[in-house]
Amino acid sequence: MNKLYVITGGPGVGKTSLLNALSTDGITTVPEVARAIIKQQLATGGDALPWKNKERYTDLMLAASIQDYRCVVEKQTQRTHLFDRSVIDAVCYAEMIGYSISPSVMQTVSTCQYHPTVFILPPWQEIYETDTERKQTWEEAVYTYQQLKLIYARYGYEIIDVPIGSIEKRKRFIRSWMKSLNV
C-alpha cells in the first residue's frame, strides 16, 4: 500500500507545526516547497512570489513538488512519509490564479500518486496570522481550503478533516487514522 500521505489545508492552519510533531514520532516528513521558494526569492531579490510573478512562482512550486515526490519514490522505502502539501496543491493554486499548466507538466503531475486518503486542516482563525512569507487574508485562507477540498476530490482522493485542537490532539487523530489504514 502506498504510504505517501499528504497533510494539506489553507495557509496558517498549523500544518507545519503538526508535521514537526509527527516527525518526533519517527515519521518521515517532506517539508512544504512554497515557503522555501518564497524565502529563496526574497533572499535573492527574485520575483517568483505570490504577490509579484504568480505564474513563475507556480512553475517553481510544481517543479519542486514533483522533485520532492520523485526523491521519496526513488528511495523505494516502505517507510511512511507525510508531505506538507503535494503537487495537487500547486495545481490548485494554478487554478485559483487562472494559470494554465502545460499538458506535459500535467502528464507528469498525473504520475505523482499519493495515498488515497488526504488529511486536510480546516481554517482556524484563532491561530491564523500573516508574516513575511504568508500575506493572504483570512478570507483568502478560507477560500484556499474550500478549493483544496474540491480539487483533491476531483483527483479521486478521500479527504479527512482534521479537527481543530492542540497539536497533540491532531497528532493522535492522524496517527489513529493511519493505524486504521494499516500503516
N, C-alpha and C positions, 0 to 999 in steps of 0.2 A: 504494500500500500504506500502511496505517495505520502511522505512525511514532511512536505514543504508547506507549512501553514502561513497564512497571511493575517496580520492584525492591521486593520485599516480604520479610517474614520476621518472626519474633517480635522482642520488644524486645532491644536490646543486642547485635545481631549484626554491627554495622558498616555498616548501610545508608547512613546519612548521611555517614559518612567516605568510603565508596566513591563516592557520588554527588558529593561535593565534588571528589574526584579526577577523576572523569569530566568534570565541568564545566570543568576546566582544559584539557581536550582540545577545548573548543568545543561540547560537547553541552549543550543547554538542559535544566536540571533544574527540577523542580517540588518544593518542599520539603514535608515531612510536615506535615499540619494538626494532628495530635494534640498534639504538643509545643507548638505555637503557642497552641492553645486552653488547655492546662494553664498555660502561662506567663501568659497573659492573665487567666485565672481566679484564679490565685494573686495577681497584681498588684492585682486589683480586689476581692478578697475574695469572688469568686463561688463557687458550689457545684457548677458543672458540671465535676466532676472524677471520674476513675475510682474514687476512694476515698470519694466523697460521693454525688453525684447522677449515677449512671451513665447513666440514661436521657437526661437533659439533655445530658450530655457526648456521648452517641451522636448525638443530634439535631444538635448543633453540628458534630460530625465529618462527618456525612452532608452537611449543608448546605455546609460549607467544601470538602469533596471534590468535590461536584457543581459548585460555583462555580469551583474551580480547573480542572476539566475543561473547563467551558464557556469560560472565559477563553482557554485554549490553543486550543480548536477555533475560536472566533470569529476568531482571528488568521489563520486559513486559510493557515498557513505549511506549507511542505514540510519544515521542519526536524524533526530527530529531537528528541523530548522524553522525558526519563526522569522518571517520577513516583516520589517516595519514598512508597510506598504508593498505594492508589487507593480509590475509593468501595467496592470489593469488600471491602477491609479493614474499613471501617466496618460493612458488613453482617455480616461475620464476627464482629466484636466484639458487635454486637447479638445475634446468635445465641448467642454464648458466655455472655452475661449473661441470656438468656431474654427479651429485649426484642422486642416485635413492632413492626415498621416498618409504617407505614400503606401501604395499596395505592397511593395516589397517589405517595408517595415511591419505592416500589419500581418504579413505572412509569417514573419519572424515572431511577432507577438503571439500568434496562434500556437507556436511551438512551446511557449512557456506555460506549462501546466502545473498548477499548484494543487494542494489537497482540495477536494471539492467543498470543504467546509471553511468558510472565511469568518473570522471574528471581526466585528465592527463596533467601535466605541462611539456611542451617541454624543451629541453636543452636551456640554456641561458648563453652563455659564459661570458657575461659582469658581471654576479653576481656569477659565479662559483668560488669556492675556496676550497682548501683542509684544513684539520685541523687534530687534534689528533685522531678523530674518522672517518673522511672521507678522505681516501687516494687514491680514484680512480682517474685515469687520466681523462682528458676531453674526450678522445676517449672512455673510459670505460663508462662514464656517457651517452654519445650519444648511445652507444650500448645497455645499460640498458634500456633506453627509448624505443628503437626500439623493444627490446624483450618483454617489458611490454605490448606494444600495441598488439603484436602478441598473447601473452598468454591470455590477457583479452578477446580478440576477440574469441579465441579458446574456452574459457569458456562461451561464449554467451553474453558478456557484450557489451553495446553500449559505445563507447569511445568518449568523448568530449574533444578536445584540448582546454585548457585554454590559451588565448592569452598572450604573453609576455607583461608586463607592470607593472605599480605600483601595490602595494598590494591593494590599494583602487579600482583600475580598475578591477583587478582579482576578488576581493570580489564581486563587483557589477555584474560581469559576472556570477559567480556561483550562487549568490542569484537570479538573473533573470532566470537562467535555473531551479533552484529548484522551483521557483514560477510557471514556466510554466509546471513543472511536478506535480503540485498540492500539493506542500509541504506547 
